[in-house]
């Protein structure tokens, strides 16, 4: 049987899920909670409404995630500087350090994975993966519409 590109992508997805489950076992981090932390790390403090939009989930879903992350000491809510009615969600200093370390580890793993590809082919692989991700996102968006 021929292995298709989709077979390989599914295999990669499964391997990443297994690795994440192993890495975060016993930490209380779920994939959904990590997504919240990742967005806050990359985009900075934001309102729960903006966070819900960025994650493409309901505000109620974000509220539960933020409640749990606040209870565990990973985020805190702070008054919005210009809107008395709004509250910002931001990483705690300890979590910001954890997320910075995770960013470094992601960069290291990316480099390790690209080391499997001949140097002359690396740019093409990165462009190809980007194009595939963009095409899949468009297909999913069209299917959702």
TORTIMI-322347 format. One line per 2 residues: number of its first residue (from 1); their letters; for each residue y, x, z of N, C-alpha, C, O. Coordinates in pm, whole numbers, plus 50000, padded with zeros to 5 digits. Example, Ala and Ser with C-alpha at 12.3 -4.5 7.8 and 13.67 -1.06 7.14 Angstrom:
<recs>
1) AS) 49431/51319/50780/49550/51230/50780/49670/51320/50780/49668/51424/50846 ~ 49775/51285/50708/49894/51367/50714/50003/51290/50787/50114/51341/50804;
</recs>
This chain:
<recs>
1) XX) 49882/50084/50000/50000/50000/50000/50125/50088/50000/50134/50186/50075 ~ 50219/50053/49917/50344/50128/49910/50434/50088/50027/50446/49970/50060;
3) XX) 50496/50187/50088/50591/50162/50196/50729/50143/50133/50777/50230/50061 ~ 50791/50028/50161/50922/49999/50104/51033/50051/50193/51011/50090/50308;
5) XX) 51151/50051/50138/51269/50089/50216/51282/49997/50337/51311/50043/50447 ~ 51259/49868/50318/51269/49773/50428/51165/49806/50536/51195/49797/50655;
7) XX) 51044/49843/50495/50942/49884/50594/50994/49999/50680/50978/49999/50802 ~ 51055/50096/50616/51107/50213/50689/51223/50174/50781/51231/50222/50894;
9) XX) 51312/50087/50733/51424/50044/50816/51374/49967/50938/51426/49985/51048 ~ 51274/49881/50919/51217/49808/51031/51149/49903/51129/51159/49885/51250;
11) XX) 51083/50004/51076/51020/50105/51162/51126/50178/51244/51108/50200/51364 ~ 51236/50216/51181/51345/50285/51250/51403/50194/51358/51428/50239/51470;
13) XX) 51425/50068/51326/51477/49974/51425/51386/49961/51545/51432/49961/51659 ~ 51257/49952/51520/51159/49942/51629/51158/50069/51714/51150/50061/51836;
15) XX) 51166/50183/51650/51168/50309/51725/51293/50319/51813/51286/50365/51927 ~ 51408/50278/51760/51530/50279/51840/51519/50183/51959/51563/50216/52069;
17) XX) 51461/50066/51936/51444/49971/52047/51353/50027/52155/51382/50015/52274 ~ 51244/50089/52115/51153/50150/52212/51222/50261/52290/51206/50273/52411;
19) XX) 51299/50342/52219/51369/50452/52285/51474/50400/52382/51488/50454/52492 ~ 51547/50295/52343/51646/50237/52434/51579/50178/52557/51628/50196/52669;
21) XX) 51470/50107/52537/51399/50047/52650/51354/50155/52747/51364/50137/52869 ~ 51305/50265/52695/51262/50376/52779/51380/50439/52850/51374/50465/52971;
23) XX) 51486/50464/52778/51601/50533/52834/51671/50452/52943/51725/50509/53038 ~ 51670/50321/52930/51744/50238/53025/51655/50159/53120/51703/50070/53190;
25) XX) 51527/50190/53122/51436/50122/53215/51482/50145/53358/51510/50257/53399 ~ 51491/50036/53433/51529/50045/53573/51678/50061/53600/51717/50072/53716;
27) XX) 51762/50062/53497/51906/50082/53516/51982/49951/53531/52095/49951/53578 ~ 51922/49840/53492/51994/49713/53490/52072/49691/53362/52130/49585/53342;
29) XX) 52074/49791/53276/52140/49776/53147/52048/49701/53052/51932/49739/53032 ~ 52100/49595/52993/52030/49524/52887/52099/49560/52756/52211/49611/52759;
31) XX) 52037/49534/52642/52107/49559/52516/52241/49486/52508/52339/49542/52458 ~ 52248/49363/52556/52374/49287/52551/52480/49352/52640/52596/49362/52600;
33) XX) 52442/49395/52759/52539/49460/52848/52586/49592/52790/52704/49627/52800 ~ 52494/49666/52729/52533/49793/52667/52629/49771/52551/52720/49851/52530;
35) XX) 52610/49661/52476/52703/49631/52366/52843/49610/52421/52940/49658/52362 ~ 52855/49539/52533/52985/49516/52594/53049/49651/52631/53164/49678/52599;
37) XX) 52971/49735/52699/53022/49865/52742/53060/49951/52622/53162/50020/52625 ~ 52979/49948/52518/53005/50027/52397/53136/49984/52332/53216/50069/52293;
39) XX) 53159/49852/52321/53283/49802/52262/53403/49845/52347/53504/49891/52293 ~ 53392/49830/52478/53502/49870/52565/53528/50021/52557/53643/50064/52565;
41) XX) 53423/50100/52543/53439/50244/52530/53514/50279/52402/53603/50365/52402 ~ 53479/50211/52294/53539/50243/52164/53677/50181/52145/53766/50242/52086;
43) XX) 53695/50057/52194/53818/49984/52166/53913/49976/52284/54029/49936/52268 ~ 53868/50014/52402/53954/50007/52520/53952/49870/52584/53882/49779/52540;
45) XX) 54031/49857/52690/54039/49732/52765/54081/49618/52673/54163/49636/52582 ~ 54024/49501/52698/54059/49383/52619/54030/49257/52697/53960/49259/52799;
47) XX) 54084/49147/52648/54057/49019/52712/53914/48977/52682/53851/49025/52588 ~ 53864/48885/52765/53729/48834/52741/53722/48761/52608/53619/48764/52540;
49) XX) 53830/48695/52570/53833/48625/52442/53821/48724/52326/53745/48702/52232 ~ 53895/48834/52334/53886/48936/52230/53748/49001/52229/53694/49033/52123;
51) XX) 53693/49020/52347/53559/49079/52358/53455/48986/52295/53365/49033/52224 ~ 53467/48856/52320/53374/48759/52260/53384/48763/52108/53282/48759/52039;
53) XX) 53505/48771/52056/53524/48777/51911/53463/48905/51854/53398/48902/51749 ~ 53486/49017/51921/53433/49145/51874/53280/49145/51874/53218/49202/51784;
55) XX) 53220/49083/51974/53074/49079/51986/53012/48964/51907/52890/48958/51891 ~ 53096/48874/51858/53051/48755/51784/52958/48668/51871/52850/48626/51828;
57) XX) 53004/48644/51994/52933/48556/52087/53034/48459/52147/53154/48471/52125 ~ 52984/48363/52223/53072/48264/52284/53144/48324/52405/53095/48417/52468;
59) XX) 53262/48270/52436/53331/48315/52557/53246/48295/52683/53253/48377/52775 ~ 53168/48190/52689/53081/48167/52805/52979/48280/52818/52951/48327/52928;
61) XX) 52924/48324/52705/52828/48434/52706/52893/48561/52759/52835/48632/52841 ~ 53014/48590/52711/53086/48710/52756/53118/48700/52904/53110/48800/52976;
63) XX) 53154/48582/52950/53187/48565/53091/53067/48603/53179/53084/48672/53280 ~ 52948/48559/53141/52828/48595/53217/52800/48743/53214/52762/48802/53316;
65) XX) 52818/48805/53098/52795/48949/53086/52895/49027/53170/52858/49121/53240 ~ 53021/48988/53163/53125/49058/53239/53103/49037/53389/53120/49130/53467;
67) XX) 53066/48915/53428/53037/48890/53570/52929/48987/53620/52945/49048/53725 ~ 52821/48999/53544/52711/49087/53585/52755/49233/53587/52720/49307/53680;
69) XX) 52831/49276/53487/52877/49415/53482/52980/49443/53591/52987/49555/53641 ~ 53058/49344/53627/53154/49363/53737/53078/49372/53870/53111/49455/53955;
71) XX) 52978/49287/53888/52899/49289/54012/52827/49422/54030/52807/49467/54143 ~ 52787/49485/53919/52716/49613/53928/52812/49733/53930/52768/49848/53936;
73) XX) 52943/49706/53925/53042/49813/53934/53069/49887/53805/53121/49998/53808 ~ 53033/49827/53691/53053/49896/53562/53184/49861/53493/53238/49941/53416;
75) XX) 53236/49742/53520/53366/49703/53466/53446/49638/53578/53392/49601/53682 ~ 53575/49625/53554/53657/49545/53645/53759/49469/53562/53794/49505/53450;
77) XX) 53805/49362/53622/53907/49279/53559/54042/49318/53618/54055/49340/53738 ~ 54141/49325/53531/54276/49363/53574/54376/49267/53509/54349/49215/53401;
79) XX) 54489/49245/53573/54591/49158/53512/54638/49214/53378/54654/49335/53363 ~ 54660/49126/53284/54714/49166/53154/54860/49206/53175/54932/49136/53247;
81) XX) 54905/49315/53115/55043/49363/53140/55152/49272/53085/55265/49275/53135 ~ 55121/49190/52984/55228/49109/52924/55197/48959/52920/55282/48881/52878;
83) XX) 55078/48918/52962/55041/48776/52960/54986/48738/53097/54874/48775/53132 ~ 55065/48666/53175/55025/48631/53311/54895/48552/53316/54823/48558/53417;
85) XX) 54863/48480/53210/54742/48397/53210/54617/48474/53173/54506/48427/53198 ~ 54632/48591/53115/54517/48667/53065/54475/48776/53161/54553/48824/53244;
87) XX) 54349/48814/53149/54291/48920/53230/54225/49019/53135/54160/48979/53038 ~ 54242/49146/53162/54176/49249/53082/54046/49292/53148/54036/49297/53270;
89) XX) 53948/49321/53065/53822/49378/53111/53825/49525/53072/53852/49559/52956 ~ 53797/49612/53169/53798/49755/53139/53686/49825/53214/53638/49777/53317;
91) XX) 53646/49938/53160/53541/50018/53223/53591/50078/53353/53708/50113/53366 ~ 53502/50091/53449/53536/50167/53569/53533/50315/53531/53470/50351/53432;
93) XX) 53598/50400/53607/53596/50544/53574/53453/50601/53566/53423/50681/53477 ~ 53367/50559/53657/53227/50608/53655/53157/50567/53525/53086/50646/53464;
95) XX) 53178/50442/53484/53114/50393/53362/53175/50459/53239/53104/50485/53141 ~ 53304/50487/53243/53367/50558/53131/53303/50695/53112/53283/50740/53000;
97) XX) 53271/50761/53223/53202/50892/53213/53062/50874/53156/53019/50954/53073 ~ 52991/50771/53200/52856/50744/53148/52862/50719/52998/52781/50771/52922;
99) XX) 52959/50638/52956/52971/50604/52814/53014/50726/52730/52971/50740/52616 ~ 53098/50812/52786/53135/50935/52714/53013/51023/52694/52994/51081/52587;
101) XX) 52930/51033/52798/52806/51110/52785/52716/51047/52679/52653/51118/52600 ~ 52709/50915/52677/52626/50846/52578/52678/50874/52437/52599/50891/52344;
103) XX) 52810/50877/52420/52866/50909/52288/52824/51049/52244/52788/51071/52129 ~ 52830/51144/52337/52788/51281/52304/52640/51284/52267/52601/51350/52170;
105) XX) 52558/51211/52343/52415/51207/52313/52388/51142/52178/52297/51184/52106 ~ 52467/51041/52142/52452/50979/52010/52485/51079/51899/52415/51086/51798;
107) XX) 52591/51155/51920/52629/51256/51820/52519/51362/51806/52487/51405/51695 ~ 52462/51403/51920/52355/51501/51915/52231/51446/51845/52169/51515/51764;
109) XX) 52195/51322/51875/52079/51261/51809/52105/51243/51660/52015/51265/51579 ~ 52226/51204/51623/52260/51192/51481/52240/51325/51410/52183/51330/51301;
111) XX) 52287/51432/51471/52271/51564/51411/52124/51602/51401/52080/51657/51300 ~ 52047/51572/51507/51903/51603/51506/51832/51526/51395/51749/51582/51324;
113) XX) 51866/51398/51380/51803/51318/51275/51841/51369/51136/51756/51376/51047 ~ 51967/51405/51118/52009/51457/50987/51949/51593/50956/51937/51632/50840;
115) XX) 51911/51666/51061/51844/51795/51038/51712/51779/50962/51662/51875/50905 ~ 51656/51657/50962/51531/51631/50889/51555/51624/50738/51461/51623/50660;
117) XX) 51682/51619/50699/51719/51605/50559/51775/51738/50509/51849/51805/50580 ~ 51739/51774/50388/51792/51897/50329/51944/51893/50332/52005/51790/50303;
119) XX) 52007/52006/50368/52154/52008/50377/52225/51954/50254/52327/51886/50268 ~ 52175/51982/50137/52240/51935/50014/52233/51783/49999/52312/51725/49925;
121) XX) 52139/51719/50068/52120/51575/50055/52185/51494/50167/52189/51371/50159 ~ 52236/51559/50269/52284/51487/50389/52400/51392/50357/52400/51278/50404;
123) XX) 52496/51435/50281/52610/51348/50249/52563/51224/50174/52611/51113/50199 ~ 52469/51242/50081/52416/51128/50005/52340/51032/50097/52351/50911/50082;
125) XX) 52264/51086/50190/52191/51001/50285/52290/50920/50368/52271/50800/50386 ~ 52393/50985/50419/52493/50913/50501/52563/50805/50419/52584/50694/50468;
127) XX) 52601/50835/50294/52663/50734/50208/52566/50621/50181/52604/50503/50184 ~ 52440/50655/50155/52340/50553/50127/52314/50462/50245/52304/50340/50229;
129) XX) 52303/50519/50363/52281/50437/50483/52402/50346/50506/52385/50229/50542 ~ 52521/50398/50487/52642/50316/50500/52642/50201/50401/52675/50087/50436;
131) XX) 52606/50229/50278/52602/50125/50174/52497/50020/50206/52521/49900/50187 ~ 52381/50062/50255/52275/49967/50292/52321/49879/50408/52300/49758/50406;
133) XX) 52383/49940/50509/52432/49863/50623/52538/49762/50579/52536/49647/50624 ~ 52629/49803/50492/52732/49712/50442/52670/49597/50362/52711/49482/50376;
135) XX) 52572/49628/50278/52507/49524/50197/52433/49426/50287/52442/49305/50268 ~ 52359/49477/50385/52286/49390/50477/52383/49302/50555/52356/49183/50574;
137) XX) 52494/49358/50601/52594/49278/50674/52648/49166/50585/52665/49053/50632 ~ 52674/49196/50458/52722/49093/50366/52617/48985/50343/52649/48866/50339;
139) XX) 52492/49024/50327/52384/48927/50307/52368/48836/50428/52349/48715/50414 ~ 52376/48895/50546/52362/48816/50670/52482/48720/50682/52465/48604/50717;
141) XX) 52601/48771/50653/52720/48686/50661/52709/48569/50563/52742/48456/50598 ~ 52664/48596/50441/52647/48490/50342/52543/48388/50388/52563/48268/50371;
143) XX) 52434/48435/50447/52330/48345/50495/52380/48259/50610/52339/48144/50624 ~ 52468/48314/50694/52522/48240/50807/52622/48134/50762/52641/48033/50830;
145) X) 52686/48159/50648/52792/48066/50601/52736/47936/50547/52812/47849/50505;
</recs>
